[in-house]
Amino acid sequence: MAKRGGFPGGGMPGNMNNLMKQAQRMQRQMEENQKEMENKEFTSKSGGGAVTVTVNGSKEVKSVTIAPEAVDPDDVEMLQDMIVAAVNEALKQVDEANAAAMNRMTGGLGGFGF
């Protein structure tokens, strides 16, 4: 009866070792990227610069700046909308930076879902 499988000795130790080394290297890169991202800041503006929001790579809001002319007691909703828009855009920048870093690490594979 013919032996099934294409690996001598029934295993793949050389390939498995390489795969483990690659996985460990990728894990180190991911940890380094995480630390680097925590220190990065992402800033977004809305309302023509009336509202500026800065977040860090951990998605923590670090600062919100509101131009005095943006404060209209008769139109608080507009100010709220500008803040929400600026925060969402800054958080989107964090996600895009994370995706770009992951893409660099995986060589464009988009993760491990082969």
LUMKE-329941 format. One record per residue: x, y, z of N, C-alpha, C in turn; residue in one letter. Coordinates in nm, 2 decimals, decimal comma. Example, Ala and Ser with C-alpha at 12.3 -4.5 7.8 and 13.67 -1.06 7.14 Angstrom:
% LUMKE-329941
<n.east->1,32 n.north->-0,57 n.up->0,78 ca.east->1,23 ca.north->-0,45 ca.up->0,78 c.east->1,32 c.north->-0,33 c.up->0,78 res->A>
<n.east->1,28 n.north->-0,22 n.up->0,71 ca.east->1,37 ca.north->-0,11 ca.up->0,71 c.east->1,29 c.north->0,00 c.up->0,79 res->S>
% end
This chain:
% LUMKE-329941
<n.east->0,08 n.north->-0,12 n.up->0,00 ca.east->0,00 ca.north->0,00 ca.up->0,00 c.east->0,09 c.north->0,12 c.up->0,00 res->M>
<n.east->0,05 n.north->0,22 n.up->-0,08 ca.east->0,13 ca.north->0,34 ca.up->-0,09 c.east->0,11 c.north->0,43 c.up->0,03 res->A>
<n.east->0,22 n.north->0,49 n.up->0,07 ca.east->0,22 ca.north->0,58 ca.up->0,18 c.east->0,16 c.north->0,71 c.up->0,14 res->K>
<n.east->0,07 n.north->0,77 n.up->0,22 ca.east->0,00 ca.north->0,89 ca.up->0,19 c.east->0,08 c.north->1,01 c.up->0,25 res->R>
<n.east->0,06 n.north->1,12 n.up->0,19 ca.east->0,13 ca.north->1,24 ca.up->0,24 c.east->0,26 c.north->1,27 c.up->0,17 res->G>
<n.east->0,30 n.north->1,39 n.up->0,16 ca.east->0,42 ca.north->1,42 ca.up->0,09 c.east->0,54 c.north->1,46 c.up->0,17 res->G>
<n.east->0,54 n.north->1,42 n.up->0,30 ca.east->0,65 ca.north->1,46 ca.up->0,39 c.east->0,72 c.north->1,33 c.up->0,43 res->F>
<n.east->0,85 n.north->1,33 n.up->0,41 ca.east->0,93 ca.north->1,21 ca.up->0,45 c.east->0,92 c.north->1,19 c.up->0,60 res->P>
<n.east->0,90 n.north->1,07 n.up->0,64 ca.east->0,89 ca.north->1,04 ca.up->0,78 c.east->0,76 c.north->1,08 c.up->0,84 res->G>
<n.east->0,66 n.north->1,12 n.up->0,76 ca.east->0,53 ca.north->1,14 ca.up->0,81 c.east->0,51 c.north->1,28 c.up->0,88 res->G>
<n.east->0,61 n.north->1,36 n.up->0,88 ca.east->0,60 ca.north->1,49 ca.up->0,95 c.east->0,66 c.north->1,60 c.up->0,87 res->G>
<n.east->0,66 n.north->1,72 n.up->0,93 ca.east->0,72 ca.north->1,83 ca.up->0,86 c.east->0,80 c.north->1,92 c.up->0,96 res->M>
<n.east->0,90 n.north->1,86 n.up->1,02 ca.east->0,97 ca.north->1,94 ca.up->1,12 c.east->1,04 c.north->2,07 c.up->1,07 res->P>
<n.east->1,10 n.north->2,06 n.up->0,95 ca.east->1,17 ca.north->2,18 ca.up->0,90 c.east->1,07 c.north->2,29 c.up->0,87 res->G>
<n.east->0,96 n.north->2,26 n.up->0,81 ca.east->0,86 ca.north->2,36 ca.up->0,78 c.east->0,79 c.north->2,41 c.up->0,91 res->N>
<n.east->0,77 n.north->2,32 n.up->1,00 ca.east->0,70 ca.north->2,36 ca.up->1,13 c.east->0,79 c.north->2,46 c.up->1,20 res->M>
<n.east->0,92 n.north->2,43 n.up->1,21 ca.east->1,02 ca.north->2,52 ca.up->1,28 c.east->1,02 c.north->2,66 c.up->1,21 res->N>
<n.east->1,02 n.north->2,66 n.up->1,08 ca.east->1,02 ca.north->2,79 ca.up->1,01 c.east->0,89 c.north->2,87 c.up->1,04 res->N>
<n.east->0,78 n.north->2,79 n.up->1,04 ca.east->0,65 ca.north->2,85 ca.up->1,07 c.east->0,64 c.north->2,91 c.up->1,21 res->L>
<n.east->0,70 n.north->2,84 n.up->1,30 ca.east->0,70 ca.north->2,89 ca.up->1,44 c.east->0,79 c.north->3,01 c.up->1,45 res->M>
<n.east->0,90 n.north->3,01 n.up->1,39 ca.east->0,99 ca.north->3,13 ca.up->1,39 c.east->0,92 c.north->3,25 c.up->1,33 res->K>
<n.east->0,85 n.north->3,23 n.up->1,22 ca.east->0,78 ca.north->3,34 ca.up->1,16 c.east->0,67 c.north->3,39 c.up->1,25 res->Q>
<n.east->0,60 n.north->3,30 n.up->1,32 ca.east->0,49 ca.north->3,34 ca.up->1,41 c.east->0,55 c.north->3,42 c.up->1,53 res->A>
<n.east->0,66 n.north->3,38 n.up->1,58 ca.east->0,73 ca.north->3,45 ca.up->1,69 c.east->0,78 c.north->3,58 c.up->1,65 res->Q>
<n.east->0,83 n.north->3,59 n.up->1,53 ca.east->0,88 ca.north->3,72 ca.up->1,47 c.east->0,76 c.north->3,82 c.up->1,45 res->R>
<n.east->0,65 n.north->3,76 n.up->1,40 ca.east->0,53 ca.north->3,85 ca.up->1,38 c.east->0,48 c.north->3,89 c.up->1,51 res->M>
<n.east->0,48 n.north->3,81 n.up->1,61 ca.east->0,43 ca.north->3,84 ca.up->1,75 c.east->0,51 c.north->3,96 c.up->1,81 res->Q>
<n.east->0,65 n.north->3,95 n.up->1,79 ca.east->0,73 ca.north->4,06 ca.up->1,84 c.east->0,71 c.north->4,18 c.up->1,76 res->R>
<n.east->0,69 n.north->4,18 n.up->1,63 ca.east->0,66 ca.north->4,30 ca.up->1,56 c.east->0,52 c.north->4,36 c.up->1,60 res->Q>
<n.east->0,43 n.north->4,27 n.up->1,63 ca.east->0,30 ca.north->4,32 ca.up->1,67 c.east->0,31 c.north->4,39 c.up->1,81 res->M>
<n.east->0,39 n.north->4,34 n.up->1,90 ca.east->0,41 ca.north->4,40 ca.up->2,03 c.east->0,48 c.north->4,53 c.up->2,01 res->E>
<n.east->0,58 n.north->4,54 n.up->1,93 ca.east->0,65 ca.north->4,66 ca.up->1,90 c.east->0,56 c.north->4,77 c.up->1,84 res->E>
<n.east->0,48 n.north->4,72 n.up->1,75 ca.east->0,38 ca.north->4,81 ca.up->1,68 c.east->0,28 c.north->4,87 c.up->1,79 res->N>
<n.east->0,24 n.north->4,78 n.up->1,88 ca.east->0,14 ca.north->4,83 ca.up->1,98 c.east->0,21 c.north->4,93 c.up->2,07 res->Q>
<n.east->0,33 n.north->4,91 n.up->2,11 ca.east->0,40 ca.north->5,01 ca.up->2,19 c.east->0,42 c.north->5,14 c.up->2,12 res->K>
<n.east->0,45 n.north->5,13 n.up->1,99 ca.east->0,47 ca.north->5,25 ca.up->1,91 c.east->0,34 c.north->5,33 c.up->1,89 res->E>
<n.east->0,24 n.north->5,25 n.up->1,87 ca.east->0,10 ca.north->5,32 ca.up->1,85 c.east->0,06 c.north->5,39 c.up->1,97 res->M>
<n.east->0,09 n.north->5,33 n.up->2,09 ca.east->0,04 ca.north->5,40 ca.up->2,21 c.east->0,10 c.north->5,54 c.up->2,23 res->E>
<n.east->0,22 n.north->5,56 n.up->2,17 ca.east->0,29 ca.north->5,69 ca.up->2,18 c.east->0,25 c.north->5,78 c.up->2,07 res->N>
<n.east->0,19 n.north->5,73 n.up->1,96 ca.east->0,15 ca.north->5,82 ca.up->1,85 c.east->0,03 c.north->5,90 c.up->1,89 res->K>
<n.east->0,02 n.north->6,02 n.up->1,83 ca.east->-0,11 ca.north->6,10 ca.up->1,84 c.east->-0,17 c.north->6,12 c.up->1,71 res->E>
<n.east->-0,30 n.north->6,13 n.up->1,70 ca.east->-0,37 ca.north->6,15 ca.up->1,58 c.east->-0,47 c.north->6,27 c.up->1,60 res->F>
<n.east->-0,46 n.north->6,36 n.up->1,52 ca.east->-0,54 ca.north->6,49 ca.up->1,54 c.east->-0,64 c.north->6,50 c.up->1,42 res->T>
<n.east->-0,76 n.north->6,54 n.up->1,45 ca.east->-0,86 ca.north->6,57 ca.up->1,35 c.east->-0,93 c.north->6,70 c.up->1,38 res->S>
<n.east->-0,97 n.north->6,77 n.up->1,28 ca.east->-1,05 ca.north->6,89 ca.up->1,29 c.east->-1,18 c.north->6,88 c.up->1,22 res->K>
<n.east->-1,28 n.north->6,96 n.up->1,27 ca.east->-1,41 ca.north->6,97 ca.up->1,21 c.east->-1,46 c.north->7,11 c.up->1,22 res->S>
<n.east->-1,56 n.north->7,14 n.up->1,14 ca.east->-1,62 ca.north->7,27 ca.up->1,15 c.east->-1,52 c.north->7,38 c.up->1,10 res->G>
<n.east->-1,44 n.north->7,34 n.up->1,00 ca.east->-1,34 ca.north->7,43 ca.up->0,94 c.east->-1,23 c.north->7,47 c.up->1,04 res->G>
<n.east->-1,20 n.north->7,38 n.up->1,13 ca.east->-1,10 ca.north->7,40 ca.up->1,24 c.east->-1,15 c.north->7,45 c.up->1,37 res->G>
<n.east->-1,29 n.north->7,46 n.up->1,38 ca.east->-1,35 ca.north->7,51 ca.up->1,50 c.east->-1,33 c.north->7,42 c.up->1,62 res->A>
<n.east->-1,32 n.north->7,29 n.up->1,59 ca.east->-1,30 ca.north->7,18 ca.up->1,69 c.east->-1,18 c.north->7,10 c.up->1,65 res->V>
<n.east->-1,09 n.north->7,08 n.up->1,74 ca.east->-0,97 ca.north->7,00 ca.up->1,71 c.east->-0,97 c.north->6,89 c.up->1,82 res->T>
<n.east->-0,95 n.north->6,76 n.up->1,78 ca.east->-0,95 ca.north->6,65 ca.up->1,88 c.east->-0,82 c.north->6,58 c.up->1,85 res->V>
<n.east->-0,75 n.north->6,54 n.up->1,96 ca.east->-0,63 ca.north->6,46 ca.up->1,95 c.east->-0,65 c.north->6,33 c.up->2,04 res->T>
<n.east->-0,62 n.north->6,22 n.up->1,97 ca.east->-0,63 ca.north->6,09 ca.up->2,04 c.east->-0,50 c.north->6,02 c.up->2,03 res->V>
<n.east->-0,47 n.north->5,93 n.up->2,12 ca.east->-0,35 ca.north->5,85 ca.up->2,10 c.east->-0,38 c.north->5,71 c.up->2,04 res->N>
<n.east->-0,28 n.north->5,63 n.up->2,01 ca.east->-0,30 ca.north->5,51 ca.up->1,95 c.east->-0,38 c.north->5,41 c.up->2,02 res->G>
<n.east->-0,40 n.north->5,43 n.up->2,15 ca.east->-0,48 ca.north->5,35 ca.up->2,24 c.east->-0,63 c.north->5,39 c.up->2,23 res->S>
<n.east->-0,66 n.north->5,49 n.up->2,15 ca.east->-0,79 ca.north->5,55 ca.up->2,13 c.east->-0,84 c.north->5,62 c.up->2,26 res->K>
<n.east->-0,75 n.north->5,68 n.up->2,33 ca.east->-0,78 ca.north->5,77 ca.up->2,44 c.east->-0,78 c.north->5,91 c.up->2,39 res->E>
<n.east->-0,88 n.north->5,99 n.up->2,42 ca.east->-0,89 ca.north->6,13 ca.up->2,38 c.east->-0,79 c.north->6,20 c.up->2,47 res->V>
<n.east->-0,69 n.north->6,27 n.up->2,41 ca.east->-0,59 ca.north->6,34 ca.up->2,49 c.east->-0,63 c.north->6,49 c.up->2,50 res->K>
<n.east->-0,69 n.north->6,55 n.up->2,40 ca.east->-0,73 ca.north->6,69 ca.up->2,41 c.east->-0,84 c.north->6,72 c.up->2,31 res->S>
<n.east->-0,92 n.north->6,82 n.up->2,35 ca.east->-1,03 ca.north->6,87 ca.up->2,27 c.east->-1,01 c.north->7,03 c.up->2,28 res->V>
<n.east->-1,00 n.north->7,09 n.up->2,16 ca.east->-0,99 ca.north->7,23 ca.up->2,16 c.east->-1,11 c.north->7,29 c.up->2,08 res->T>
<n.east->-1,17 n.north->7,39 n.up->2,14 ca.east->-1,29 ca.north->7,45 ca.up->2,08 c.east->-1,26 c.north->7,60 c.up->2,06 res->I>
<n.east->-1,27 n.north->7,64 n.up->1,94 ca.east->-1,26 ca.north->7,78 ca.up->1,91 c.east->-1,37 c.north->7,86 c.up->1,97 res->A>
<n.east->-1,34 n.north->7,98 n.up->2,03 ca.east->-1,45 ca.north->8,05 ca.up->2,10 c.east->-1,57 c.north->8,08 c.up->2,01 res->P>
<n.east->-1,54 n.north->8,11 n.up->1,88 ca.east->-1,65 ca.north->8,14 ca.up->1,79 c.east->-1,74 c.north->8,02 c.up->1,76 res->E>
<n.east->-1,70 n.north->7,90 n.up->1,80 ca.east->-1,78 ca.north->7,78 ca.up->1,78 c.east->-1,88 c.north->7,76 c.up->1,89 res->A>
<n.east->-1,87 n.north->7,84 n.up->1,99 ca.east->-1,96 ca.north->7,83 ca.up->2,11 c.east->-2,08 c.north->7,92 c.up->2,09 res->V>
<n.east->-2,19 n.north->7,87 n.up->2,05 ca.east->-2,31 ca.north->7,95 ca.up->2,03 c.east->-2,42 c.north->7,89 c.up->2,12 res->D>
<n.east->-2,46 n.north->7,96 n.up->2,23 ca.east->-2,55 ca.north->7,90 ca.up->2,32 c.east->-2,69 c.north->7,87 c.up->2,25 res->P>
<n.east->-2,72 n.north->7,93 n.up->2,14 ca.east->-2,84 ca.north->7,90 ca.up->2,07 c.east->-2,83 c.north->7,78 c.up->1,97 res->D>
<n.east->-2,71 n.north->7,73 n.up->1,96 ca.east->-2,69 ca.north->7,61 ca.up->1,87 c.east->-2,59 c.north->7,52 c.up->1,93 res->D>
<n.east->-2,62 n.north->7,46 n.up->2,04 ca.east->-2,53 ca.north->7,37 ca.up->2,11 c.east->-2,52 c.north->7,24 c.up->2,03 res->V>
<n.east->-2,62 n.north->7,20 n.up->1,96 ca.east->-2,62 ca.north->7,08 ca.up->1,88 c.east->-2,51 c.north->7,08 c.up->1,77 res->E>
<n.east->-2,49 n.north->7,20 n.up->1,71 ca.east->-2,39 ca.north->7,21 ca.up->1,61 c.east->-2,25 c.north->7,18 c.up->1,67 res->M>
<n.east->-2,22 n.north->7,23 n.up->1,79 ca.east->-2,09 ca.north->7,21 ca.up->1,85 c.east->-2,08 c.north->7,06 c.up->1,89 res->L>
<n.east->-2,18 n.north->7,00 n.up->1,94 ca.east->-2,18 ca.north->6,86 ca.up->1,97 c.east->-2,15 c.north->6,78 c.up->1,85 res->Q>
<n.east->-2,21 n.north->6,81 n.up->1,74 ca.east->-2,19 ca.north->6,74 ca.up->1,61 c.east->-2,04 c.north->6,75 c.up->1,56 res->D>
<n.east->-1,99 n.north->6,87 n.up->1,58 ca.east->-1,85 ca.north->6,89 ca.up->1,54 c.east->-1,75 c.north->6,81 c.up->1,62 res->M>
<n.east->-1,78 n.north->6,80 n.up->1,75 ca.east->-1,70 ca.north->6,72 ca.up->1,84 c.east->-1,70 c.north->6,58 c.up->1,81 res->I>
<n.east->-1,82 n.north->6,53 n.up->1,78 ca.east->-1,84 ca.north->6,39 ca.up->1,75 c.east->-1,77 c.north->6,36 c.up->1,62 res->V>
<n.east->-1,78 n.north->6,45 n.up->1,52 ca.east->-1,72 ca.north->6,43 ca.up->1,39 c.east->-1,57 c.north->6,43 c.up->1,40 res->A>
<n.east->-1,51 n.north->6,52 n.up->1,48 ca.east->-1,37 ca.north->6,52 ca.up->1,50 c.east->-1,31 c.north->6,40 c.up->1,57 res->A>
<n.east->-1,38 n.north->6,35 n.up->1,67 ca.east->-1,34 ca.north->6,23 ca.up->1,75 c.east->-1,35 c.north->6,11 c.up->1,66 res->V>
<n.east->-1,46 n.north->6,10 n.up->1,58 ca.east->-1,47 ca.north->5,98 ca.up->1,50 c.east->-1,36 c.north->5,98 c.up->1,39 res->N>
<n.east->-1,33 n.north->6,09 n.up->1,33 ca.east->-1,22 ca.north->6,10 ca.up->1,23 c.east->-1,09 c.north->6,06 c.up->1,29 res->E>
<n.east->-1,06 n.north->6,11 n.up->1,41 ca.east->-0,93 ca.north->6,08 ca.up->1,48 c.east->-0,92 c.north->5,93 c.up->1,50 res->A>
<n.east->-1,03 n.north->5,87 n.up->1,55 ca.east->-1,03 ca.north->5,73 ca.up->1,58 c.east->-1,02 c.north->5,65 c.up->1,45 res->L>
<n.east->-1,07 n.north->5,69 n.up->1,34 ca.east->-1,06 ca.north->5,63 ca.up->1,21 c.east->-0,91 c.north->5,63 c.up->1,17 res->K>
<n.east->-0,84 n.north->5,74 n.up->1,20 ca.east->-0,70 ca.north->5,75 ca.up->1,17 c.east->-0,62 c.north->5,64 c.up->1,24 res->Q>
<n.east->-0,65 n.north->5,62 n.up->1,37 ca.east->-0,59 ca.north->5,52 ca.up->1,45 c.east->-0,61 c.north->5,38 c.up->1,38 res->V>
<n.east->-0,73 n.north->5,35 n.up->1,35 ca.east->-0,76 ca.north->5,22 ca.up->1,28 c.east->-0,69 c.north->5,21 c.up->1,15 res->D>
<n.east->-0,68 n.north->5,31 n.up->1,07 ca.east->-0,61 ca.north->5,30 ca.up->0,95 c.east->-0,46 c.north->5,28 c.up->0,97 res->E>
<n.east->-0,40 n.north->5,35 n.up->1,07 ca.east->-0,26 ca.north->5,33 ca.up->1,10 c.east->-0,23 c.north->5,19 c.up->1,15 res->A>
<n.east->-0,32 n.north->5,13 n.up->1,23 ca.east->-0,31 ca.north->4,99 ca.up->1,27 c.east->-0,32 c.north->4,90 c.up->1,15 res->N>
<n.east->-0,42 n.north->4,92 n.up->1,06 ca.east->-0,43 ca.north->4,83 ca.up->0,95 c.east->-0,31 c.north->4,84 c.up->0,86 res->A>
<n.east->-0,25 n.north->4,96 n.up->0,84 ca.east->-0,13 ca.north->4,97 ca.up->0,76 c.east->-0,02 c.north->4,90 c.up->0,82 res->A>
<n.east->0,00 n.north->4,91 n.up->0,95 ca.east->0,11 ca.north->4,84 ca.up->1,02 c.east->0,09 c.north->4,68 c.up->1,00 res->A>
<n.east->-0,03 n.north->4,64 n.up->1,02 ca.east->-0,06 ca.north->4,49 ca.up->1,01 c.east->-0,03 c.north->4,45 c.up->0,86 res->M>
<n.east->-0,07 n.north->4,53 n.up->0,77 ca.east->-0,05 ca.north->4,50 ca.up->0,63 c.east->0,10 c.north->4,49 c.up->0,60 res->N>
<n.east->0,18 n.north->4,57 n.up->0,66 ca.east->0,33 ca.north->4,57 ca.up->0,64 c.east->0,38 c.north->4,44 c.up->0,70 res->R>
<n.east->0,33 n.north->4,40 n.up->0,82 ca.east->0,38 ca.north->4,28 ca.up->0,88 c.east->0,34 c.north->4,15 c.up->0,81 res->M>
<n.east->0,22 n.north->4,15 n.up->0,75 ca.east->0,17 ca.north->4,02 ca.up->0,69 c.east->0,20 c.north->4,02 c.up->0,54 res->T>
<n.east->0,26 n.north->4,13 n.up->0,49 ca.east->0,30 ca.north->4,13 ca.up->0,35 c.east->0,18 c.north->4,14 c.up->0,26 res->G>
<n.east->0,07 n.north->4,20 n.up->0,31 ca.east->-0,05 ca.north->4,22 ca.up->0,23 c.east->-0,14 c.north->4,10 c.up->0,23 res->G>
<n.east->-0,12 n.north->4,00 n.up->0,32 ca.east->-0,21 ca.north->3,89 ca.up->0,32 c.east->-0,34 c.north->3,92 c.up->0,39 res->L>
<n.east->-0,34 n.north->4,02 n.up->0,47 ca.east->-0,47 ca.north->4,06 ca.up->0,54 c.east->-0,50 c.north->3,97 c.up->0,66 res->G>
<n.east->-0,40 n.north->3,92 n.up->0,72 ca.east->-0,42 ca.north->3,83 ca.up->0,84 c.east->-0,39 c.north->3,69 c.up->0,80 res->G>
<n.east->-0,44 n.north->3,60 n.up->0,88 ca.east->-0,41 ca.north->3,45 ca.up->0,86 c.east->-0,52 c.north->3,38 c.up->0,80 res->F>
<n.east->-0,63 n.north->3,44 n.up->0,75 ca.east->-0,74 ca.north->3,37 ca.up->0,69 c.east->-0,71 c.north->3,33 c.up->0,55 res->G>
<n.east->-0,63 n.north->3,23 n.up->0,53 ca.east->-0,59 ca.north->3,19 ca.up->0,39 c.east->-0,70 c.north->3,14 c.up->0,32 res->F>
% end
